[in-house]
Amino acid sequence: MAGKKYREAAKRVDQARRYSLEEAMTLVVANKVAKFDETAAIAVRLNVDPRQADQNVRGAVVLPNGTGKTIRVLVLAKGEKEREARDAGADFVGGEDLIKRIQEENWLDFDRVIATPDIMGAVGRIGKILGPRGLMPNPRVGTVTFDVAKAVAEVKAGKVDYRVDKAGVVHAPIGKLSFGEGKLIENAHALLDAIVRAKPASAKGNYIKSVAVAATMGPGVRIDPSAAVRTAG
């Protein structure tokens, strides 16, 4: 579909060069290929061994400019916490009824799941459905909590989960190309800072090995890690 446009965009990127974050983001925005509003995403290769439990880097960060995506939030809770979730703007709220619906109908019309700790025993029944899709609530990223109002607000504001994959790479969206370079750079810094703060104590040597940024349909642009990371580590 975008073969010719992609090749033209790729010619404008010097693959042998490591750009500054600012230069890279300017290139990514200028190299827009698709007619739709593409998402910019960042890939960070870490010097960790994800097979080791203490090096399985994971967390969440609220991007200062959001993601540009409307997130449909499901809250699984009981009693008063259900009302709190509705008041906070959750799209779907329920307990055993919605767990049963997911279990029996494979209902998945949501993007994020937040659950209170007292219902997690029941949520475990749908772990095999939610887990592979990255939807299982987890206290490490703030989606298992009694403070459902705060959790819903953060997700709606642009909270992004990040997790190192088996290859030692963190992939995460940082916004839409229509945001422009300035807002995308702010979001990228927020994510990179969070990843640096999550550095495991057992990680040795150069923690961040490489960084690249790309749009949905565009070529990747490599970034000089030392120029992109603001926090020591």
C-alpha positions in Angstrom: 0.0 0.0 0.0 2.6 2.5 1.1 5.6 0.8 -0.5 6.8 3.7 -2.6 6.1 6.3 0.1 7.9 4.1 2.6 11.0 3.7 0.4 11.1 7.5 -0.2 10.8 8.1 3.6 13.5 5.5 4.3 15.9 7.3 1.9 15.7 10.4 4.2 16.9 8.4 7.2 20.7 7.7 7.6 20.7 4.2 9.1 24.4 4.6 10.0 23.7 7.6 12.1 22.5 8.0 15.7 20.3 11.1 15.8 19.4 13.3 18.8 15.9 12.7 20.1 14.9 16.1 18.7 16.3 15.4 15.2 14.7 11.9 15.2 11.3 13.2 16.1 11.5 15.9 13.4 12.3 13.2 10.8 9.5 10.9 12.0 6.9 13.6 11.8 8.1 14.9 8.5 8.2 11.4 7.0 4.5 10.8 7.5 3.5 8.0 5.1 -0.2 7.1 5.8 -3.3 9.1 5.3 -4.5 8.4 8.9 -3.0 9.9 12.0 -0.1 7.5 12.7 1.1 6.6 16.2 4.7 7.3 17.1 6.3 4.5 19.1 9.6 4.1 20.8 11.7 0.9 21.1 14.4 0.8 23.9 16.8 -2.1 24.0 18.0 -2.8 27.6 21.0 -4.5 28.9 19.0 -6.9 31.1 18.1 -10.6 31.1 14.3 -10.7 31.1 14.4 -14.4 32.2 15.7 -13.3 35.6 12.7 -12.2 37.8 14.7 -9.3 39.2 15.5 -7.9 35.7 12.0 -8.1 34.3 11.6 -4.4 33.8 8.0 -3.3 34.0 6.0 -0.2 35.0 3.6 2.5 33.9 3.9 6.2 33.2 1.4 9.0 32.5 2.5 10.7 29.4 2.3 14.5 29.8 0.4 14.9 26.5 -1.5 11.7 26.6 -1.6 9.1 23.8 -4.1 10.6 21.5 -6.2 7.4 21.8 -9.5 7.1 23.5 -9.1 4.3 26.0 -12.1 2.2 27.0 -11.8 1.3 30.6 -13.4 -1.7 32.4 -13.4 -1.6 36.2 -14.1 -4.8 38.1 -15.1 -4.0 41.6 -17.7 -4.4 44.4 -20.3 -2.2 46.1 -19.2 1.4 46.7 -16.2 1.1 44.5 -18.5 0.5 41.5 -20.2 3.9 42.0 -16.7 5.5 42.4 -15.6 4.0 39.1 -18.7 5.2 37.3 -18.3 8.7 38.7 -14.6 8.7 37.6 -15.7 8.0 34.0 -15.1 4.3 33.5 -16.7 2.9 30.4 -17.8 -0.4 31.9 -18.3 -1.2 35.5 -19.3 -4.5 37.2 -18.2 -7.5 39.2 -19.1 -11.1 38.8 -21.6 -10.3 36.0 -18.9 -8.9 33.7 -16.3 -11.6 34.7 -18.9 -14.2 33.7 -19.6 -12.3 30.4 -15.9 -12.3 29.5 -15.6 -16.0 30.5 -18.7 -17.2 28.5 -18.9 -14.7 25.6 -15.2 -13.8 25.2 -16.4 -10.2 25.5 -13.4 -7.9 25.0 -14.7 -4.4 24.0 -12.3 -2.6 26.3 -8.6 -1.5 26.2 -7.7 -1.5 29.9 -8.9 -3.4 33.0 -8.7 -2.0 36.6 -9.7 -4.2 39.5 -10.0 -3.8 43.2 -7.9 -6.3 45.3 -11.0 -7.9 46.8 -12.2 -9.2 43.5 -8.9 -10.4 42.1 -9.7 -14.0 43.2 -12.6 -14.0 40.8 -10.6 -12.2 38.1 -8.1 -15.1 38.1 -10.8 -17.2 36.4 -10.4 -15.0 33.2 -6.6 -14.8 33.4 -6.2 -17.0 30.4 -8.4 -14.7 28.4 -6.9 -11.3 29.6 -3.3 -12.4 30.1 -2.3 -13.1 26.5 -3.9 -9.8 25.4 -2.0 -7.8 28.0 -5.2 -6.9 29.8 -4.7 -8.6 33.2 -4.8 -6.2 36.1 -1.4 -5.9 37.9 -0.5 -4.0 41.1 3.0 -3.2 39.6 1.3 -0.9 37.0 -1.4 0.4 39.3 -4.3 -1.5 37.8 -5.0 -3.5 41.0 -6.1 -0.8 43.5 -8.9 0.4 45.8 -8.2 3.9 44.5 -10.2 3.3 41.3 -11.0 7.0 40.7 -7.3 7.8 40.5 -6.6 4.7 38.3 -9.3 5.6 35.9 -8.3 9.2 35.7 -4.6 8.2 35.0 -5.6 5.8 32.2 -7.9 8.3 30.6 -5.1 10.9 30.8 -2.7 8.8 28.8 -1.1 6.2 31.2 1.1 3.8 29.2 2.3 0.4 30.5 5.8 -0.7 29.5 7.4 -4.1 29.8 10.6 -5.6 28.5 10.0 -8.4 26.1 11.9 -11.7 25.8 14.5 -10.0 23.5 15.2 -7.3 26.1 13.3 -4.5 24.3 10.6 -2.2 25.6 8.1 -1.1 23.0 5.6 1.7 23.8 3.4 4.3 22.0 4.2 8.0 22.7 1.4 9.7 20.9 0.0 10.7 17.5 2.1 12.4 14.7 -0.5 15.2 14.8 0.9 16.1 18.3 3.9 17.6 16.6 7.6 17.2 17.6 7.4 19.2 20.8 4.7 17.1 22.5 6.1 13.8 21.2 9.6 14.7 22.6 8.0 15.5 26.0 6.2 12.2 26.0 9.4 10.3 24.9 11.4 11.9 27.7 8.7 11.0 30.3 8.8 7.3 29.1 12.6 7.1 29.0 13.0 8.7 32.4 10.5 6.1 33.8 12.5 3.2 32.2 15.7 4.6 33.7 14.1 4.9 37.1 13.0 1.2 36.8 16.6 0.0 36.3 17.1 -3.2 38.3 19.8 -3.1 40.9 21.3 -6.3 39.4 21.6 -4.8 35.9 25.3 -4.3 35.1 27.1 -2.1 32.5 25.3 0.2 30.0 21.6 -0.1 30.9 20.2 1.4 27.7 21.9 -0.2 24.7 19.9 1.5 21.9 16.8 3.6 21.2 14.7 4.0 18.1 11.5 5.8 17.2 9.1 5.2 14.3 5.6 5.9 13.2 3.1 3.2 12.4 3.9 3.0 8.7 7.2 4.8 8.6 10.9 3.7 8.9 12.7 3.5 12.2 15.1 6.3 13.2 17.9 5.4 15.6 18.7 7.7 18.5 21.9 8.2 20.4 21.0 6.8 23.9 23.4 9.2 25.7 21.7 12.2 24.1 18.1 10.9 24.7 18.3 9.9 28.4 18.2 12.8 30.9 18.3 10.8 34.1 21.6 9.4 35.2 21.7 5.6 35.2 
